[in-house]
Amino acid sequence: MKNYLQVDADTIYRRVNDVQPVTKFYWSRVPGDDINEKTGEAVPVDMGFRGTVREWYEGLTETIYRAFAEMTANLHGDGMTRGIVVSRDVAVILECALNYRPDMSSPEILSREGFAMIGFLRGVPVYVINTVERATCHLFVLGCDLCDSVTVVHVSIANMNV
């Protein structure tokens, strides 16, 4: 198990927001709207989803988990920092997840600059930043010395306006 450190939201705001992603994953907010998580294209076969909306939203957390696994497969060493940066709308979806835990020490209101750490998804800090695209999750890993080594993966969410 890698030893990941937490980092303050200010560092996230300054370092991660403008980095180009190394890859992109896709997920649809509409229950039963299956899309290929690597291409974003519609899956032509009806997979027959018969669960609840909350169960469908768990699919976003699974997509995030797979994206992190792919992103960190070749990263080695201790002291790396990882996290998830989302908009308020995506945060609402993540808060429905069974693996989400709110950070009770976080302020209820976002800071004046518009960002805050709000909780943890499978132990990974979740940050809300007002300037993040409404339908994108930015997953990141910063190098152990917080230098220039930043790796970012985007999870693009289709149908956020439905």
C-alpha positions in Angstrom: 0.0 0.0 0.0 1.4 3.4 -1.0 1.7 6.1 1.6 -0.4 9.0 0.4 -0.2 12.4 2.1 -3.0 15.0 2.2 -2.4 18.4 0.7 -4.1 21.7 1.3 -6.8 22.8 -1.1 -4.8 25.9 -2.1 -2.0 23.7 -3.6 -4.7 21.8 -5.5 -6.2 24.9 -6.8 -2.9 26.3 -8.1 -1.4 23.0 -9.4 -4.0 20.7 -10.7 -6.7 22.8 -12.3 -4.8 23.6 -15.5 -2.8 20.3 -16.1 -3.6 18.3 -19.2 -5.0 14.9 -18.4 -2.9 11.8 -19.4 -6.2 10.0 -20.2 -9.9 10.3 -20.0 -12.7 8.1 -18.7 -16.4 8.5 -19.3 -19.6 7.9 -17.3 -23.3 8.9 -17.9 -25.4 10.4 -15.1 -28.6 9.0 -16.6 -29.5 5.5 -15.2 -29.4 2.9 -17.9 -27.5 5.1 -20.3 -24.5 2.8 -20.8 -21.5 4.4 -22.4 -18.0 3.0 -23.0 -15.9 4.3 -20.2 -12.8 4.6 -22.4 -14.3 6.3 -25.5 -17.6 7.9 -24.3 -19.5 6.3 -27.1 -23.0 4.8 -26.5 -23.1 1.1 -25.9 -25.4 -0.3 -28.6 -26.8 -3.1 -26.5 -29.3 -2.3 -23.7 -27.6 -3.7 -20.6 -31.0 -3.8 -18.8 -30.2 -1.8 -15.6 -33.0 -2.3 -13.1 -31.6 -0.7 -10.0 -32.0 2.5 -8.1 -30.5 5.9 -9.0 -28.2 5.6 -6.0 -27.0 2.3 -7.2 -26.4 3.8 -10.7 -24.4 6.6 -9.0 -22.1 4.0 -7.5 -21.0 3.4 -11.1 -19.2 6.8 -11.0 -17.2 5.8 -8.0 -16.3 2.5 -9.7 -15.2 4.5 -12.8 -13.1 6.8 -10.5 -11.6 3.7 -8.8 -10.6 2.2 -12.2 -9.1 5.5 -13.4 -7.0 5.8 -10.3 -5.8 2.2 -10.6 -4.8 2.8 -14.2 -3.1 6.1 -13.4 -1.1 4.8 -10.4 -0.1 1.4 -11.9 3.3 2.6 -12.9 3.9 5.2 -10.1 6.2 4.0 -7.3 7.3 5.5 -4.0 5.9 6.8 -0.8 4.7 10.3 0.0 2.6 10.8 -3.1 -0.5 13.0 -2.7 -3.7 12.0 -4.5 -7.2 13.5 -4.6 -10.4 14.1 -6.6 -11.4 17.7 -7.7 -15.0 18.2 -8.6 -17.8 20.8 -9.0 -20.6 21.1 -6.5 -22.9 19.1 -8.8 -20.6 16.1 -9.0 -20.0 16.4 -5.2 -23.7 15.8 -4.7 -23.4 12.5 -6.7 -20.3 11.4 -4.8 -22.0 12.1 -1.4 -24.6 9.4 -2.3 -21.9 6.8 -2.5 -21.5 4.1 0.1 -17.7 4.7 0.1 -18.0 8.4 0.7 -17.2 9.9 4.1 -17.7 13.6 4.8 -15.0 15.5 6.5 -16.7 16.8 9.6 -13.9 19.3 10.2 -14.4 21.1 6.9 -16.3 24.4 6.8 -19.9 24.2 5.4 -19.2 27.1 3.1 -16.5 27.1 0.4 -13.7 29.5 1.1 -13.7 33.0 -0.5 -11.5 31.6 -3.3 -14.1 28.9 -4.0 -12.5 25.7 -3.0 -12.5 23.3 0.0 -11.8 19.7 0.9 -15.3 18.2 1.7 -14.7 14.5 2.4 -13.1 11.2 1.3 -14.1 8.7 -1.3 -12.4 5.3 -0.5 -9.9 7.3 1.6 -9.1 9.7 -1.2 -9.7 13.4 -0.4 -12.5 15.1 -2.4 -12.1 18.8 -3.2 -14.9 21.1 -4.5 -13.6 23.9 -6.6 -16.0 26.4 -8.1 -14.0 26.9 -11.3 -14.0 23.2 -12.3 -16.2 22.2 -15.2 -19.6 21.1 -14.0 -19.4 17.6 -15.6 -15.7 16.6 -14.9 -13.8 14.9 -12.2 -10.1 15.7 -12.0 -8.2 12.8 -10.4 -4.6 13.7 -9.5 -1.4 12.3 -8.0 1.3 14.8 -7.0 4.9 13.7 -6.7 6.4 13.2 -3.2 8.1 16.6 -3.1 5.1 18.5 -4.6 7.5 19.5 -7.4 6.7 19.3 -11.1 5.4 15.8 -11.2 1.7 16.0 -11.5 -0.5 13.3 -13.1 -4.1 14.0 -13.9 -6.9 11.9 -15.3 -10.3 13.3 -16.2 -13.6 11.5 -15.7 -16.1 13.2 -18.0 -19.8 12.9 -17.0 -22.4 12.8 -19.8 -25.9 14.1 -19.4 -25.3 16.4 -16.4 -28.0 18.8 -17.8 -30.8 16.2 -17.7 
